[in-house]
């Protein structure tokens, strides 16, 4: 009887540990992706500042942000994070449209703001 209680206690502890690790892993993935997004936003800022020299760099920076957002969105079930990712997607889309329409210096402030919100949501 004692042995089965001890085994049940160990099994329960392992289940909690494994579940906790899953949550920790998700949080770490979120922070890493938010960091990659922040880096992508910095790249976008530099690309927009130098758009006359190499306009393709802005598109590349936007593509990188899109890729990171797609990765983050697929890994989360968090409503706040999903909303922050959606807001960032919208801001990125607006910058992409502005560039397509000939604006070499689009306002990336909303992209920066939305990326900060993703970072806040991802911070434990």
Protein Blocks (a to p, Z undefined) as FASTA:
>chain_A
ZZmmmmmmmmmmmmmmmmmmmmmmmmmmmmmmmmmmmmmmmmmmmmmmmmmmmmmlmmmm
mmmmmmmmmmmmmmpcbfklmmmmmmmmmmmmmmmmmmmnopabbcfklmmmmmmmmmmm
mpZZ
